[in-house]
Amino acid sequence: MTDTLTGKTALVTGATAGIGYAIARQLASEGAEVIVHGRNAERGAKVVQEIQNTGGTARFIAADVSDVTDVRRLADEAGAVDILVNNAGIYRFAPTFDTTDADFDDQINTNLRAPYVLVQRLVPGMVARGHGTVINVTTVAATVPAEGAGIYGASKAALELLNALWADEFGGQGVRVNAVAPGPTQTPGTLVFEDGLIEGLGKTTALGRTGEADEIANVVTFLASPAASYVNGTVVTVGGGYRAVHPAA
Ligand SMILES: NC(=O)c1ccc[n+]([C@@H]2O[C@H](COP(=O)([O-])OP(=O)(O)OC[C@H]3O[C@@H](n4cnc5c(N)ncnc54)[C@H](OP(=O)(O)O)[C@@H]3O)[C@@H](O)[C@H]2O)c1
């Protein structure tokens, strides 16, 4: 353990699995008290225990962030937060003609409205205390169109717009806002894809492979740290790099 984040409280949404889980463990190992969030209480308790077993401090709050009332309750129960990581997100891939109203609403509510409401509820306290930071987890599909990922990419593109706005809206009051845009990353969420979709996407990157959750978390942890004190309003792409455009064969 190191102590770059000692004395700070971090709320990591969607920390019971995947990228959020890696972020929660890393922030705790830097000394932050971590609020582990998700819906699954059993996995939440396990993550808290793992953090405690390695000398860290954590507690779990269950909330369904597709429900705006539950998002507000989560913010109230979290209390004073210095580091907000808006990581919880869902991806339901389908072509435009096949996208259901439910999938449209769930992705917008979970990926866009929940971060918005958490910022509304938690950043005023950061401003009052004169410091804080928000890190939004977006996706490379927010800037490069990905087949079947229209509403998913649009929900995260909107979050990237807010990321830039919030960096200015709160920056002068001591609150930095940045985003990390992961490329294809092996997580429990991507395990459900059949036909090697994630591995196939990994092969389209310049590094030719998928990412690990810890490779995404490394960058989130840097952005949360004092070492990133002059970094504000950026989107850091952590996606293995783009291939050059080649002429058609
Ligand atoms: N994996 C990738 O390839 C990739 C690429 C680009 C961007 N991202 C982004 O990275 C973030 C994490 O993705 P991941 O692949 O790590 O996801 P994951 O493995 O599916 O884990 C998702 C996490 O979010 C929580 N969550 C989902 N819906 C929720 C809801 N309605 N209410 C509360 N918690 C909810 C889950 O908690 P419970 O199960 O406990 O509810 C879980 O902890 C997402 O924002 C995603 O868009 C991922």
The ligand as a Gaussian input file, in Angstrom:
#p B3LYP/6-31G(d) Opt

LIG

0 1
 N      -15.448000      -3.978000     -20.759000
 C      -15.280000      -3.220000     -21.850000
 O      -14.854000      -3.699000     -22.919000
 C      -15.572000      -1.739000     -21.801000
 C      -15.139000      -0.937000     -22.860000
 C      -15.399000       0.416000     -22.830000
 C      -16.062000       0.968000     -21.754000
 N      -16.478000       0.173000     -20.729000
 C      -17.200000       0.811000     -19.637000
 O      -16.583000       0.462000     -18.417000
 C      -17.562000       0.411000     -17.382000
 C      -17.463000      -0.922000     -16.655000
 O      -17.671000      -1.953000     -17.608000
 P      -17.380000      -3.485000     -17.251000
 O      -17.144000      -4.179000     -18.550000
 O      -16.397000      -3.570000     -16.158000
 O      -18.819000      -3.926000     -16.719000
 P      -19.303000      -5.262000     -15.957000
 O      -18.232000      -6.275000     -15.897000
 O      -20.608000      -5.620000     -16.587000
 O      -19.595000      -4.692000     -14.492000
 C      -20.580000      -3.698000     -14.377000
 C      -20.611000      -3.137000     -12.996000
 O      -21.619000      -2.099000     -12.984000
 C      -22.638000      -2.450000     -12.065000
 N      -23.937000      -2.089000     -12.609000
 C      -24.415000      -2.311000     -13.861000
 N      -25.674000      -1.843000     -13.957000
 C      -25.990000      -1.317000     -12.749000
 C      -27.148000      -0.702000     -12.218000
 N      -28.260000      -0.516000     -12.935000
 N      -27.123000      -0.294000     -10.937000
 C      -26.023000      -0.485000     -10.178000
 N      -24.897000      -1.057000     -10.617000
 C      -24.890000      -1.481000     -11.888000
 C      -22.496000      -3.944000     -11.816000
 O      -22.888000      -4.200000     -10.483000
 P      -23.956000      -5.333000     -10.034000
 O      -23.789000      -6.485000     -10.960000
 O      -23.586000      -5.600000      -8.604000
 O      -25.246000      -4.644000     -10.156000
 C      -20.987000      -4.161000     -11.956000
 O      -20.335000      -3.859000     -10.748000
 C      -18.910000       0.667000     -18.047000
 O      -19.267000       2.012000     -17.912000
 C      -18.631000       0.350000     -19.502000
 O      -19.484000       1.050000     -20.377000
 C      -16.247000      -1.172000     -20.729000

